[in-house]
Amino acid sequence: MAIPKLEDVRLNVKPMFLTLYHEYVFEGPCRFGEGMQLEKDFDLMMAGEKFKSWYQQLKDAMPEDVVNLLDPVEVQRDENFLTTDEMLDKLGEGRDDVDLYFIGYASRPYDLALEFAERFRKPCAITQACCASAITSAEFLSRGLEFYPFEDWADATEYMTVLRARKVLRETKVLCATRMTSTVSVSSPDSIIDPEKVTAKWGTRFRYVSAHELLDQISYDDPMKNHNTPGRKGLNFTEEDAK
């Protein structure tokens, strides 16, 4: 059984881009222009250009040795402001593999981002984008949702290492070799006092084994002849383990 290396752990970041477009020709309150600038095709064209620019900045900001950038997901919605289950299901597809959703906008579909976060309870982030950052921060943080509003792309790049470290802690398993009924480390009494608190806070898991049995099993001897587990096949190292 292979043991995954924590240095290989990457933070899975999912780009999520939300667009509000207009079916009808009208001005205001946040839409001004003339002629084709007030048409649906123009809205969608500008949204497409904005997505390309935002996505390129996101790709440039995510460090490859820290982040695994997943394929982006996009949802477009018109000025009726209707949120459907199909939209949310599309945004949430594959969410079990996502550690962080990075939000981008074209226009103002802020309530759609909020409903997504409330439904699926996944961490989300945004980089400074005019009023979008303030609005999204307010709607998420006031409801206790996990959210990271970054001032700029450099700020986002740096903080990815923090979120990756949290994931590493969550995926860490600690082998504890105990002697008799010891609950405090003899060699490191300044270490963790209550492992269950560490598990509750960070997700780190602890596995306990008798120190005497462990010493038997780190040999390449016959696993049926360990001194501390007579008559029982031990988990002794094999030549395959050595490789």
C-alpha positions in Angstrom: 0.0 0.0 0.0 1.6 3.3 -1.1 1.8 6.1 1.4 1.0 9.5 -0.3 3.7 12.1 0.2 2.4 15.3 1.8 4.8 17.3 -0.4 2.7 16.1 -3.4 -0.6 17.5 -2.0 -2.0 20.3 -4.1 -4.9 22.7 -3.4 -7.7 22.0 -5.9 -9.0 25.4 -7.0 -12.1 25.6 -9.2 -12.7 28.8 -11.2 -16.3 29.9 -11.2 -17.5 32.6 -13.5 -21.0 34.0 -13.3 -22.6 36.3 -16.0 -25.7 38.5 -16.0 -26.8 39.4 -19.5 -29.9 41.3 -20.8 -32.5 40.0 -23.1 -34.1 43.5 -23.6 -32.7 46.8 -24.8 -32.8 49.4 -22.0 -30.5 51.6 -19.9 -29.9 51.7 -16.2 -29.3 51.4 -13.4 -25.8 49.9 -14.2 -26.2 49.7 -18.0 -25.5 52.6 -20.3 -24.7 52.9 -24.0 -26.4 53.2 -27.4 -27.3 51.0 -30.4 -25.8 47.6 -30.3 -24.2 48.3 -26.9 -27.6 47.6 -25.3 -28.2 44.3 -27.1 -27.8 40.8 -25.7 -25.0 39.8 -28.1 -22.9 42.7 -27.0 -23.4 41.7 -23.3 -22.3 38.2 -24.0 -19.3 39.4 -26.1 -18.1 41.7 -23.3 -18.7 38.9 -20.7 -16.6 36.5 -22.8 -13.8 39.1 -23.0 -13.9 39.7 -19.3 -13.8 35.9 -18.6 -10.7 35.5 -20.8 -8.9 38.4 -19.0 -9.9 37.2 -15.5 -9.1 33.6 -16.2 -5.6 34.4 -17.5 -4.9 36.5 -14.4 -6.1 33.6 -12.2 -3.9 31.1 -14.0 -0.9 33.4 -13.7 -1.5 33.9 -10.0 -1.9 30.3 -9.0 1.5 28.7 -8.2 1.9 25.3 -9.8 3.7 23.8 -6.9 0.8 24.7 -4.6 -2.4 24.7 -6.7 -4.0 22.3 -9.0 -6.2 24.6 -11.1 -9.3 22.7 -12.3 -11.4 23.4 -15.4 -13.6 26.5 -15.0 -17.3 26.3 -14.7 -19.6 29.1 -16.1 -23.2 30.0 -15.7 -25.1 32.7 -17.5 -28.4 34.2 -16.3 -30.6 37.0 -17.7 -32.1 40.1 -16.0 -35.1 38.1 -14.6 -32.6 37.0 -11.9 -34.0 33.5 -11.8 -31.8 30.9 -10.1 -32.6 27.3 -11.0 -31.5 24.0 -9.6 -29.9 23.3 -12.9 -27.6 26.3 -12.5 -26.6 25.3 -9.0 -26.1 21.6 -10.0 -23.8 22.7 -12.8 -21.8 24.9 -10.5 -21.6 22.2 -7.8 -20.7 19.3 -10.1 -17.5 17.5 -8.9 -17.5 19.6 -5.7 -16.1 16.8 -3.5 -12.8 17.3 -5.3 -12.7 21.1 -4.9 -11.0 22.8 -2.0 -11.7 26.4 -3.0 -13.9 28.1 -5.6 -12.5 31.3 -7.1 -15.3 33.6 -8.2 -15.3 35.9 -11.2 -18.2 38.0 -12.4 -19.6 39.7 -15.5 -22.2 42.2 -14.3 -24.1 41.6 -11.0 -25.2 37.9 -10.3 -24.1 38.2 -6.7 -27.1 36.4 -5.2 -26.3 33.4 -7.4 -22.9 33.1 -5.8 -24.4 33.4 -2.4 -27.0 30.7 -3.0 -24.3 28.4 -4.3 -22.2 28.9 -1.2 -25.1 28.4 1.2 -26.2 25.2 -0.5 -22.8 23.5 -0.9 -20.8 25.1 2.0 -17.6 25.2 0.0 -14.8 27.8 0.7 -14.9 30.7 -1.9 -12.6 33.5 -2.8 -12.5 36.7 -4.9 -9.8 39.1 -5.9 -10.5 42.9 -5.8 -13.1 43.7 -8.5 -14.6 47.1 -7.8 -17.9 46.8 -5.9 -18.1 43.0 -6.5 -15.5 42.4 -3.8 -17.3 44.5 -1.2 -20.8 43.1 -2.0 -19.7 39.5 -2.1 -17.6 39.9 1.1 -20.6 41.4 2.9 -23.1 38.7 1.8 -20.8 35.8 2.6 -19.1 36.9 5.8 -22.3 38.2 7.4 -23.7 34.7 7.1 -20.6 32.9 8.5 -19.6 31.4 5.2 -15.9 30.6 4.6 -14.7 33.4 2.2 -11.4 35.0 1.3 -11.5 38.5 -0.3 -8.0 39.2 -1.7 -6.8 42.7 -2.2 -4.9 41.8 -5.3 -3.5 38.8 -7.2 -0.2 38.8 -5.3 -2.2 38.5 -2.1 -4.1 35.6 -3.5 -0.9 33.8 -4.7 0.6 34.1 -1.2 -2.4 32.9 0.7 -2.8 29.7 -1.4 0.2 28.3 0.5 -1.7 28.8 3.7 -4.8 27.0 2.4 -2.6 24.2 1.0 -0.9 23.9 4.5 -4.4 23.4 6.0 -5.2 20.7 3.5 -1.9 19.0 4.3 -2.7 19.0 8.0 -6.2 17.5 7.2 -4.6 14.7 5.2 -1.8 14.0 7.7 -1.8 10.7 9.6 0.5 10.4 12.7 1.8 7.0 13.8 2.1 7.0 17.6 4.2 4.3 19.2 3.1 4.0 22.9 4.7 2.0 25.7 2.5 0.6 28.4 -0.2 3.3 29.1 1.8 6.4 28.3 -0.3 9.3 27.0 2.4 12.0 27.1 5.5 11.7 24.9 8.6 10.9 27.0 11.0 12.5 24.5 8.7 15.4 23.5 6.6 16.4 26.5 6.2 19.9 25.0 4.2 18.4 22.2 0.4 17.9 21.7 -1.5 17.3 24.9 -4.8 16.3 23.5 -4.7 14.7 20.0 -8.5 14.7 19.7 -8.4 18.5 19.8 -6.0 18.5 16.9 -8.3 16.2 14.9 -11.3 18.4 15.7 -9.5 21.6 14.6 -7.3 20.4 11.7 -8.5 17.0 10.7 -5.1 15.3 11.4 -5.6 11.6 12.3 -3.6 9.6 14.8 -2.9 5.9 14.7 -1.6 4.1 17.8 0.5 1.0 18.0 2.4 -0.8 20.8 6.1 0.3 20.7 7.2 -3.3 21.3 5.0 -4.6 18.4 6.4 -1.9 16.2 10.0 -2.8 16.9 9.2 -6.4 15.9 7.5 -5.4 12.7 10.2 -3.0 11.4 12.4 -6.1 10.7 12.3 -8.3 7.6 11.9 -11.4 9.7 9.2 -14.1 9.4 6.0 -12.2 10.3 4.7 -15.3 12.2 7.6 -15.2 14.6 7.4 -11.8 16.2 8.1 -11.9 19.9 5.2 -9.8 20.9 2.5 -11.3 18.7 3.2 -15.0 18.8 1.1 -17.1 16.5 -0.2 -14.0 14.7 1.0 -12.7 11.3 2.5 -9.3 11.8 2.8 -6.4 9.3 6.5 -6.8 9.0 8.4 -4.9 6.3 8.8 -6.7 3.0 11.3 -6.3 0.1 8.5 -4.6 -1.8 8.1 -2.0 1.0 11.8 -1.3 0.8 11.5 -0.5 -2.9 
